Amino acid sequence: MKPAVDSSEFIEGVQWYGDLLRNYGPPDVSRYSWIEVQNAFAT
């Protein structure tokens, strides 16, 4: 199996996920540590 992280589908998916986090996630969610992620899910 060969990873395809440079395919247009992969890039589009990463951009979609980034937009999702920016538009609907809590402030600075991309900087959350593992503990902060767990706490966010628990609340």
mmCIF entry with sequence, helices, sheets and N, C-alpha, C, O atoms, coordinates in Angstrom:
data_MODEL
# 
_entry.id   MODEL 
# 
_entity.id                         1 
_entity.type                       polymer 
_entity.pdbx_number_of_molecules   1 
# 
_entity_poly.entity_id                      1 
_entity_poly.type                           'polypeptide(L)' 
_entity_poly.nstd_linkage                   no 
_entity_poly.nstd_monomer                   no 
_entity_poly.pdbx_seq_one_letter_code       MKPAVDSSEFIEGVQWYGDLLRNYGPPDVSRYSWIEVQNAFAT 
_entity_poly.pdbx_seq_one_letter_code_can   MKPAVDSSEFIEGVQWYGDLLRNYGPPDVSRYSWIEVQNAFAT 
_entity_poly.pdbx_strand_id                 A 
# 
loop_
_entity_poly_seq.entity_id 
_entity_poly_seq.num 
_entity_poly_seq.mon_id 
_entity_poly_seq.hetero 
1 1  MET n 
1 2  LYS n 
1 3  PRO n 
1 4  ALA n 
1 5  VAL n 
1 6  ASP n 
1 7  SER n 
1 8  SER n 
1 9  GLU n 
1 10 PHE n 
1 11 ILE n 
1 12 GLU n 
1 13 GLY n 
1 14 VAL n 
1 15 GLN n 
1 16 TRP n 
1 17 TYR n 
1 18 GLY n 
1 19 ASP n 
1 20 LEU n 
1 21 LEU n 
1 22 ARG n 
1 23 ASN n 
1 24 TYR n 
1 25 GLY n 
1 26 PRO n 
1 27 PRO n 
1 28 ASP n 
1 29 VAL n 
1 30 SER n 
1 31 ARG n 
1 32 TYR n 
1 33 SER n 
1 34 TRP n 
1 35 ILE n 
1 36 GLU n 
1 37 VAL n 
1 38 GLN n 
1 39 ASN n 
1 40 ALA n 
1 41 PHE n 
1 42 ALA n 
1 43 THR n 
# 
_struct_asym.id          A 
_struct_asym.entity_id   1 
# 
loop_
_struct_conf.conf_type_id 
_struct_conf.id 
_struct_conf.pdbx_PDB_helix_id 
_struct_conf.beg_label_comp_id 
_struct_conf.beg_label_asym_id 
_struct_conf.beg_label_seq_id 
_struct_conf.pdbx_beg_PDB_ins_code 
_struct_conf.end_label_comp_id 
_struct_conf.end_label_asym_id 
_struct_conf.end_label_seq_id 
_struct_conf.pdbx_end_PDB_ins_code 
_struct_conf.beg_auth_comp_id 
_struct_conf.beg_auth_asym_id 
_struct_conf.beg_auth_seq_id 
_struct_conf.end_auth_comp_id 
_struct_conf.end_auth_asym_id 
_struct_conf.end_auth_seq_id 
_struct_conf.pdbx_PDB_helix_class 
_struct_conf.details 
_struct_conf.pdbx_PDB_helix_length 
HELX_P HELX_P1 AA1 SER A 8  ? TYR A 24 ? SER A 8  TYR A 24 1 ? 17 
HELX_P HELX_P2 AA2 VAL A 29 ? ARG A 31 ? VAL A 29 ARG A 31 5 ? 3  
HELX_P HELX_P3 AA3 TRP A 34 ? ALA A 42 ? TRP A 34 ALA A 42 1 ? 9  
# 
_struct_conf_type.id          HELX_P 
_struct_conf_type.criteria    ? 
_struct_conf_type.reference   ? 
# 
loop_
_atom_site.group_PDB 
_atom_site.id 
_atom_site.type_symbol 
_atom_site.label_atom_id 
_atom_site.label_alt_id 
_atom_site.label_comp_id 
_atom_site.label_asym_id 
_atom_site.label_entity_id 
_atom_site.label_seq_id 
_atom_site.pdbx_PDB_ins_code 
_atom_site.Cartn_x 
_atom_site.Cartn_y 
_atom_site.Cartn_z 
_atom_site.occupancy 
_atom_site.B_iso_or_equiv 
_atom_site.pdbx_formal_charge 
_atom_site.auth_seq_id 
_atom_site.auth_comp_id 
_atom_site.auth_asym_id 
_atom_site.auth_atom_id 
_atom_site.pdbx_PDB_model_num 
ATOM 1   N N  . MET A 1 1  ? 0.838   -1.167 0.000  1.00 0.00 ? 1  MET A N  1 
ATOM 2   C CA . MET A 1 1  ? 0.000   0.000  0.000  1.00 0.00 ? 1  MET A CA 1 
ATOM 3   C C  . MET A 1 1  ? 0.889   1.239  0.000  1.00 0.00 ? 1  MET A C  1 
ATOM 4   O O  . MET A 1 1  ? 1.863   1.311  0.749  1.00 0.00 ? 1  MET A O  1 
ATOM 5   N N  . LYS A 1 2  ? 0.558   2.194  -0.825 1.00 0.00 ? 2  LYS A N  1 
ATOM 6   C CA . LYS A 1 2  ? 1.349   3.418  -0.923 1.00 0.00 ? 2  LYS A CA 1 
ATOM 7   C C  . LYS A 1 2  ? 0.487   4.613  -0.491 1.00 0.00 ? 2  LYS A C  1 
ATOM 8   O O  . LYS A 1 2  ? -0.571  4.854  -1.071 1.00 0.00 ? 2  LYS A O  1 
ATOM 9   N N  . PRO A 1 3  ? 0.936   5.360  0.524  1.00 0.00 ? 3  PRO A N  1 
ATOM 10  C CA . PRO A 1 3  ? 0.169   6.528  0.947  1.00 0.00 ? 3  PRO A CA 1 
ATOM 11  C C  . PRO A 1 3  ? 0.060   7.548  -0.184 1.00 0.00 ? 3  PRO A C  1 
ATOM 12  O O  . PRO A 1 3  ? 0.980   7.699  -0.989 1.00 0.00 ? 3  PRO A O  1 
ATOM 13  N N  . ALA A 1 4  ? -1.053  8.232  -0.234 1.00 0.00 ? 4  ALA A N  1 
ATOM 14  C CA . ALA A 1 4  ? -1.275  9.236  -1.281 1.00 0.00 ? 4  ALA A CA 1 
ATOM 15  C C  . ALA A 1 4  ? -1.627  10.573 -0.639 1.00 0.00 ? 4  ALA A C  1 
ATOM 16  O O  . ALA A 1 4  ? -2.716  11.110 -0.844 1.00 0.00 ? 4  ALA A O  1 
ATOM 17  N N  . VAL A 1 5  ? -0.686  11.099 0.141  1.00 0.00 ? 5  VAL A N  1 
ATOM 18  C CA . VAL A 1 5  ? -0.956  12.358 0.831  1.00 0.00 ? 5  VAL A CA 1 
ATOM 19  C C  . VAL A 1 5  ? -0.821  13.575 -0.075 1.00 0.00 ? 5  VAL A C  1 
ATOM 20  O O  . VAL A 1 5  ? -1.058  14.704 0.355  1.00 0.00 ? 5  VAL A O  1 
ATOM 21  N N  . ASP A 1 6  ? -0.445  13.348 -1.313 1.00 0.00 ? 6  ASP A N  1 
ATOM 22  C CA . ASP A 1 6  ? -0.360  14.464 -2.253 1.00 0.00 ? 6  ASP A CA 1 
ATOM 23  C C  . ASP A 1 6  ? -1.462  14.408 -3.311 1.00 0.00 ? 6  ASP A C  1 
ATOM 24  O O  . ASP A 1 6  ? -1.432  15.156 -4.288 1.00 0.00 ? 6  ASP A O  1 
ATOM 25  N N  . SER A 1 7  ? -2.433  13.517 -3.108 1.00 0.00 ? 7  SER A N  1 
ATOM 26  C CA . SER A 1 7  ? -3.533  13.428 -4.070 1.00 0.00 ? 7  SER A CA 1 
ATOM 27  C C  . SER A 1 7  ? -4.491  14.597 -3.856 1.00 0.00 ? 7  SER A C  1 
ATOM 28  O O  . SER A 1 7  ? -4.562  15.155 -2.761 1.00 0.00 ? 7  SER A O  1 
ATOM 29  N N  . SER A 1 8  ? -5.210  14.958 -4.883 1.00 0.00 ? 8  SER A N  1 
ATOM 30  C CA . SER A 1 8  ? -6.159  16.068 -4.769 1.00 0.00 ? 8  SER A CA 1 
ATOM 31  C C  . SER A 1 8  ? -7.264  15.742 -3.770 1.00 0.00 ? 8  SER A C  1 
ATOM 32  O O  . SER A 1 8  ? -7.759  16.638 -3.086 1.00 0.00 ? 8  SER A O  1 
ATOM 33  N N  . GLU A 1 9  ? -7.656  14.470 -3.675 1.00 0.00 ? 9  GLU A N  1 
ATOM 34  C CA . GLU A 1 9  ? -8.686  14.068 -2.722 1.00 0.00 ? 9  GLU A CA 1 
ATOM 35  C C  . GLU A 1 9  ? -8.219  14.259 -1.273 1.00 0.00 ? 9  GLU A C  1 
ATOM 36  O O  . GLU A 1 9  ? -8.977  14.723 -0.421 1.00 0.00 ? 9  GLU A O  1 
ATOM 37  N N  . PHE A 1 10 ? -6.972  13.895 -1.015 1.00 0.00 ? 10 PHE A N  1 
ATOM 38  C CA . PHE A 1 10 ? -6.432  14.053 0.333  1.00 0.00 ? 10 PHE A CA 1 
ATOM 39  C C  . PHE A 1 10 ? -6.359  15.526 0.706  1.00 0.00 ? 10 PHE A C  1 
ATOM 40  O O  . PHE A 1 10 ? -6.788  15.917 1.792  1.00 0.00 ? 10 PHE A O  1 
ATOM 41  N N  . ILE A 1 11 ? -5.826  16.329 -0.178 1.00 0.00 ? 11 ILE A N  1 
ATOM 42  C CA . ILE A 1 11 ? -5.690  17.766 0.073  1.00 0.00 ? 11 ILE A CA 1 
ATOM 43  C C  . ILE A 1 11 ? -7.057  18.402 0.294  1.00 0.00 ? 11 ILE A C  1 
ATOM 44  O O  . ILE A 1 11 ? -7.224  19.215 1.203  1.00 0.00 ? 11 ILE A O  1 
ATOM 45  N N  . GLU A 1 12 ? -8.024  18.043 -0.522 1.00 0.00 ? 12 GLU A N  1 
ATOM 46  C CA . GLU A 1 12 ? -9.377  18.570 -0.367 1.00 0.00 ? 12 GLU A CA 1 
ATOM 47  C C  . GLU A 1 12 ? -9.976  18.154 0.982  1.00 0.00 ? 12 GLU A C  1 
ATOM 48  O O  . GLU A 1 12 ? -10.648 18.951 1.637  1.00 0.00 ? 12 GLU A O  1 
ATOM 49  N N  . GLY A 1 13 ? -9.735  16.924 1.386  1.00 0.00 ? 13 GLY A N  1 
ATOM 50  C CA . GLY A 1 13 ? -10.240 16.444 2.668  1.00 0.00 ? 13 GLY A CA 1 
ATOM 51  C C  . GLY A 1 13 ? -9.628  17.178 3.845  1.00 0.00 ? 13 GLY A C  1 
ATOM 52  O O  . GLY A 1 13 ? -10.331 17.514 4.798  1.00 0.00 ? 13 GLY A O  1 
ATOM 53  N N  . VAL A 1 14 ? -8.333  17.431 3.793  1.00 0.00 ? 14 VAL A N  1 
ATOM 54  C CA . VAL A 1 14 ? -7.659  18.157 4.867  1.00 0.00 ? 14 VAL A CA 1 
ATOM 55  C C  . VAL A 1 14 ? -8.167  19.598 4.923  1.00 0.00 ? 14 VAL A C  1 
ATOM 56  O O  . VAL A 1 14 ? -8.385  20.137 6.008  1.00 0.00 ? 14 VAL A O  1 
ATOM 57  N N  . GLN A 1 15 ? -8.353  20.215 3.769  1.00 0.00 ? 15 GLN A N  1 
ATOM 58  C CA . GLN A 1 15 ? -8.889  21.575 3.736  1.00 0.00 ? 15 GLN A CA 1 
ATOM 59  C C  . GLN A 1 15 ? -10.305 21.614 4.309  1.00 0.00 ? 15 GLN A C  1 
ATOM 60  O O  . GLN A 1 15 ? -10.645 22.531 5.057  1.00 0.00 ? 15 GLN A O  1 
ATOM 61  N N  . TRP A 1 16 ? -11.128 20.627 3.965  1.00 0.00 ? 16 TRP A N  1 
ATOM 62  C CA . TRP A 1 16 ? -12.497 20.555 4.486  1.00 0.00 ? 16 TRP A CA 1 
ATOM 63  C C  . TRP A 1 16 ? -12.481 20.428 6.005  1.00 0.00 ? 16 TRP A C  1 
ATOM 64  O O  . TRP A 1 16 ? -13.242 21.105 6.696  1.00 0.00 ? 16 TRP A O  1 
ATOM 65  N N  . TYR A 1 17 ? -11.612 19.559 6.524  1.00 0.00 ? 17 TYR A N  1 
ATOM 66  C CA . TYR A 1 17 ? -11.534 19.347 7.965  1.00 0.00 ? 17 TYR A CA 1 
ATOM 67  C C  . TYR A 1 17 ? -11.052 20.614 8.667  1.00 0.00 ? 17 TYR A C  1 
ATOM 68  O O  . TYR A 1 17 ? -11.571 20.974 9.723  1.00 0.00 ? 17 TYR A O  1 
ATOM 69  N N  . GLY A 1 18 ? -10.068 21.285 8.090  1.00 0.00 ? 18 GLY A N  1 
ATOM 70  C CA . GLY A 1 18 ? -9.586  22.547 8.661  1.00 0.00 ? 18 GLY A CA 1 
ATOM 71  C C  . GLY A 1 18 ? -10.680 23.602 8.698  1.00 0.00 ? 18 GLY A C  1 
ATOM 72  O O  . GLY A 1 18 ? -10.828 24.311 9.693  1.00 0.00 ? 18 GLY A O  1 
ATOM 73  N N  . ASP A 1 19 ? -11.444 23.709 7.620  1.00 0.00 ? 19 ASP A N  1 
ATOM 74  C CA . ASP A 1 19 ? -12.569 24.653 7.584  1.00 0.00 ? 19 ASP A CA 1 
ATOM 75  C C  . ASP A 1 19 ? -13.602 24.301 8.647  1.00 0.00 ? 19 ASP A C  1 
ATOM 76  O O  . ASP A 1 19 ? -14.142 25.186 9.311  1.00 0.00 ? 19 ASP A O  1 
ATOM 77  N N  . LEU A 1 20 ? -13.873 23.021 8.807  1.00 0.00 ? 20 LEU A N  1 
ATOM 78  C CA . LEU A 1 20 ? -14.834 22.562 9.809  1.00 0.00 ? 20 LEU A CA 1 
ATOM 79  C C  . LEU A 1 20 ? -14.391 22.988 11.212 1.00 0.00 ? 20 LEU A C  1 
ATOM 80  O O  . LEU A 1 20 ? -15.196 23.493 11.994 1.00 0.00 ? 20 LEU A O  1 
ATOM 81  N N  . LEU A 1 21 ? -13.123 22.784 11.520 1.00 0.00 ? 21 LEU A N  1 
ATOM 82  C CA . LEU A 1 21 ? -12.607 23.175 12.836 1.00 0.00 ? 21 LEU A CA 1 
ATOM 83  C C  . LEU A 1 21 ? -12.646 24.683 13.029 1.00 0.00 ? 21 LEU A C  1 
ATOM 84  O O  . LEU A 1 21 ? -13.056 25.167 14.084 1.00 0.00 ? 21 LEU A O  1 
ATOM 85  N N  . ARG A 1 22 ? -12.217 25.434 12.005 1.00 0.00 ? 22 ARG A N  1 
ATOM 86  C CA . ARG A 1 22 ? -12.207 26.894 12.116 1.00 0.00 ? 22 ARG A CA 1 
ATOM 87  C C  . ARG A 1 22 ? -13.607 27.468 12.279 1.00 0.00 ? 22 ARG A C  1 
ATOM 88  O O  . ARG A 1 22 ? -13.817 28.380 13.078 1.00 0.00 ? 22 ARG A O  1 
ATOM 89  N N  . ASN A 1 23 ? -14.555 26.945 11.533 1.00 0.00 ? 23 ASN A N  1 
ATOM 90  C CA . ASN A 1 23 ? -15.896 27.523 11.516 1.00 0.00 ? 23 ASN A CA 1 
ATOM 91  C C  . ASN A 1 23 ? -16.792 27.052 12.655 1.00 0.00 ? 23 ASN A C  1 
ATOM 92  O O  . ASN A 1 23 ? -17.681 27.790 13.080 1.00 0.00 ? 23 ASN A O  1 
ATOM 93  N N  . TYR A 1 24 ? -16.580 25.846 13.154 1.00 0.00 ? 24 TYR A N  1 
ATOM 94  C CA . TYR A 1 24 ? -17.507 25.272 14.129 1.00 0.00 ? 24 TYR A CA 1 
ATOM 95  C C  . TYR A 1 24 ? -16.854 24.765 15.409 1.00 0.00 ? 24 TYR A C  1 
ATOM 96  O O  . TYR A 1 24 ? -17.556 24.394 16.350 1.00 0.00 ? 24 TYR A O  1 
ATOM 97  N N  . GLY A 1 25 ? -15.550 24.742 15.461 1.00 0.00 ? 25 GLY A N  1 
ATOM 98  C CA . GLY A 1 25 ? -14.872 24.250 16.658 1.00 0.00 ? 25 GLY A CA 1 
ATOM 99  C C  . GLY A 1 25 ? -14.616 25.362 17.657 1.00 0.00 ? 25 GLY A C  1 
ATOM 100 O O  . GLY A 1 25 ? -14.782 26.539 17.336 1.00 0.00 ? 25 GLY A O  1 
ATOM 101 N N  . PRO A 1 26 ? -14.217 25.003 18.856 1.00 0.00 ? 26 PRO A N  1 
ATOM 102 C CA . PRO A 1 26 ? -13.884 26.005 19.860 1.00 0.00 ? 26 PRO A CA 1 
ATOM 103 C C  . PRO A 1 26 ? -12.622 26.774 19.459 1.00 0.00 ? 26 PRO A C  1 
ATOM 104 O O  . PRO A 1 26 ? -11.826 26.286 18.657 1.00 0.00 ? 26 PRO A O  1 
ATOM 105 N N  . PRO A 1 27 ? -12.441 27.970 20.015 1.00 0.00 ? 27 PRO A N  1 
ATOM 106 C CA . PRO A 1 27 ? -11.237 28.748 19.695 1.00 0.00 ? 27 PRO A CA 1 
ATOM 107 C C  . PRO A 1 27 ? -9.959  27.953 19.981 1.00 0.00 ? 27 PRO A C  1 
ATOM 108 O O  . PRO A 1 27 ? -9.855  27.279 21.006 1.00 0.00 ? 27 PRO A O  1 
ATOM 109 N N  . ASP A 1 28 ? -9.013  28.036 19.086 1.00 0.00 ? 28 ASP A N  1 
ATOM 110 C CA . ASP A 1 28 ? -7.691  27.391 19.220 1.00 0.00 ? 28 ASP A CA 1 
ATOM 111 C C  . ASP A 1 28 ? -7.751  25.874 19.338 1.00 0.00 ? 28 ASP A C  1 
ATOM 112 O O  . ASP A 1 28 ? -6.852  25.270 19.922 1.00 0.00 ? 28 ASP A O  1 
ATOM 113 N N  . VAL A 1 29 ? -8.785  25.249 18.800 1.00 0.00 ? 29 VAL A N  1 
ATOM 114 C CA . VAL A 1 29 ? -8.941  23.792 18.908 1.00 0.00 ? 29 VAL A CA 1 
ATOM 115 C C  . VAL A 1 29 ? -7.767  23.043 18.270 1.00 0.00 ? 29 VAL A C  1 
ATOM 116 O O  . VAL A 1 29 ? -7.432  21.942 18.705 1.00 0.00 ? 29 VAL A O  1 
ATOM 117 N N  . SER A 1 30 ? -7.152  23.616 17.261 1.00 0.00 ? 30 SER A N  1 
ATOM 118 C CA . SER A 1 30 ? -6.036  22.928 16.604 1.00 0.00 ? 30 SER A CA 1 
ATOM 119 C C  . SER A 1 30 ? -4.805  22.844 17.499 1.00 0.00 ? 30 SER A C  1 
ATOM 120 O O  . SER A 1 30 ? -3.872  22.099 17.200 1.00 0.00 ? 30 SER A O  1 
ATOM 121 N N  . ARG A 1 31 ? -4.794  23.589 18.577 1.00 0.00 ? 31 ARG A N  1 
ATOM 122 C CA . ARG A 1 31 ? -3.661  23.568 19.508 1.00 0.00 ? 31 ARG A CA 1 
ATOM 123 C C  . ARG A 1 31 ? -3.943  22.741 20.753 1.00 0.00 ? 31 ARG A C  1 
ATOM 124 O O  . ARG A 1 31 ? -3.108  22.688 21.656 1.00 0.00 ? 31 ARG A O  1 
ATOM 125 N N  . TYR A 1 32 ? -5.088  22.104 20.819 1.00 0.00 ? 32 TYR A N  1 
ATOM 126 C CA . TYR A 1 32 ? -5.454  21.321 22.001 1.00 0.00 ? 32 TYR A CA 1 
ATOM 127 C C  . TYR A 1 32 ? -4.477  20.170 22.218 1.00 0.00 ? 32 TYR A C  1 
ATOM 128 O O  . TYR A 1 32 ? -4.039  19.516 21.271 1.00 0.00 ? 32 TYR A O  1 
ATOM 129 N N  . SER A 1 33 ? -4.150  19.943 23.478 1.00 0.00 ? 33 SER A N  1 
ATOM 130 C CA . SER A 1 33 ? -3.389  18.751 23.852 1.00 0.00 ? 33 SER A CA 1 
ATOM 131 C C  . SER A 1 33 ? -4.368  17.588 23.993 1.00 0.00 ? 33 SER A C  1 
ATOM 132 O O  . SER A 1 33 ? -5.582  17.776 23.919 1.00 0.00 ? 33 SER A O  1 
ATOM 133 N N  . TRP A 1 34 ? -3.835  16.395 24.196 1.00 0.00 ? 34 TRP A N  1 
ATOM 134 C CA . TRP A 1 34 ? -4.702  15.216 24.339 1.00 0.00 ? 34 TRP A CA 1 
ATOM 135 C C  . TRP A 1 34 ? -5.656  15.381 25.527 1.00 0.00 ? 34 TRP A C  1 
ATOM 136 O O  . TRP A 1 34 ? -6.833  15.031 25.431 1.00 0.00 ? 34 TRP A O  1 
ATOM 137 N N  . ILE A 1 35 ? -5.153  15.912 26.640 1.00 0.00 ? 35 ILE A N  1 
ATOM 138 C CA . ILE A 1 35 ? -5.987  16.110 27.832 1.00 0.00 ? 35 ILE A CA 1 
ATOM 139 C C  . ILE A 1 35 ? -7.095  17.117 27.535 1.00 0.00 ? 35 ILE A C  1 
ATOM 140 O O  . ILE A 1 35 ? -8.234  16.914 27.956 1.00 0.00 ? 35 ILE A O  1 
ATOM 141 N N  . GLU A 1 36 ? -6.788  18.187 26.826 1.00 0.00 ? 36 GLU A N  1 
ATOM 142 C CA . GLU A 1 36 ? -7.807  19.184 26.483 1.00 0.00 ? 36 GLU A CA 1 
ATOM 143 C C  . GLU A 1 36 ? -8.876  18.593 25.567 1.00 0.00 ? 36 GLU A C  1 
ATOM 144 O O  . GLU A 1 36 ? -10.054 18.926 25.690 1.00 0.00 ? 36 GLU A O  1 
ATOM 145 N N  . VAL A 1 37 ? -8.471  17.725 24.660 1.00 0.00 ? 37 VAL A N  1 
ATOM 146 C CA . VAL A 1 37 ? -9.444  17.049 23.791 1.00 0.00 ? 37 VAL A CA 1 
ATOM 147 C C  . VAL A 1 37 ? -10.370 16.185 24.633 1.00 0.00 ? 37 VAL A C  1 
ATOM 148 O O  . VAL A 1 37 ? -11.586 16.213 24.444 1.00 0.00 ? 37 VAL A O  1 
ATOM 149 N N  . GLN A 1 38 ? -9.809  15.421 25.558 1.00 0.00 ? 38 GLN A N  1 
ATOM 150 C CA . GLN A 1 38 ? -10.627 14.570 26.431 1.00 0.00 ? 38 GLN A CA 1 
ATOM 151 C C  . GLN A 1 38 ? -11.607 15.405 27.247 1.00 0.00 ? 38 GLN A C  1 
ATOM 152 O O  . GLN A 1 38 ? -12.775 15.040 27.383 1.00 0.00 ? 38 GLN A O  1 
ATOM 153 N N  . ASN A 1 39 ? -11.138 16.516 27.786 1.00 0.00 ? 39 ASN A N  1 
ATOM 154 C CA . ASN A 1 39 ? -12.009 17.383 28.577 1.00 0.00 ? 39 ASN A CA 1 
ATOM 155 C C  . ASN A 1 39 ? -13.118 17.984 27.722 1.00 0.00 ? 39 ASN A C  1 
ATOM 156 O O  . ASN A 1 39 ? -14.253 18.106 28.182 1.00 0.00 ? 39 ASN A O  1 
ATOM 157 N N  . ALA A 1 40 ? -12.806 18.356 26.496 1.00 0.00 ? 40 ALA A N  1 
ATOM 158 C CA . ALA A 1 40 ? -13.816 18.925 25.601 1.00 0.00 ? 40 ALA A CA 1 
ATOM 159 C C  . ALA A 1 40 ? -14.897 17.894 25.285 1.00 0.00 ? 40 ALA A C  1 
ATOM 160 O O  . ALA A 1 40 ? -16.080 18.233 25.245 1.00 0.00 ? 40 ALA A O  1 
ATOM 161 N N  . PHE A 1 41 ? -14.509 16.659 25.065 1.00 0.00 ? 41 PHE A N  1 
ATOM 162 C CA . PHE A 1 41 ? -15.491 15.607 24.788 1.00 0.00 ? 41 PHE A CA 1 
ATOM 163 C C  . PHE A 1 41 ? -16.329 15.284 26.025 1.00 0.00 ? 41 PHE A C  1 
ATOM 164 O O  . PHE A 1 41 ? -17.494 14.908 25.901 1.00 0.00 ? 41 PHE A O  1 
ATOM 165 N N  . ALA A 1 42 ? -15.749 15.428 27.204 1.00 0.00 ? 42 ALA A N  1 
ATOM 166 C CA . ALA A 1 42 ? -16.456 15.092 28.434 1.00 0.00 ? 42 ALA A CA 1 
ATOM 167 C C  . ALA A 1 42 ? -17.496 16.141 28.818 1.00 0.00 ? 42 ALA A C  1 
ATOM 168 O O  . ALA A 1 42 ? -18.421 15.851 29.577 1.00 0.00 ? 42 ALA A O  1 
ATOM 169 N N  . THR A 1 43 ? -17.347 17.349 28.300 1.00 0.00 ? 43 THR A N  1 
ATOM 170 C CA . THR A 1 43 ? -18.297 18.414 28.668 1.00 0.00 ? 43 THR A CA 1 
ATOM 171 C C  . THR A 1 43 ? -19.452 18.506 27.715 1.00 0.00 ? 43 THR A C  1 
ATOM 172 O O  . THR A 1 43 ? -20.331 19.349 27.890 1.00 0.00 ? 43 THR A O  1 
# 
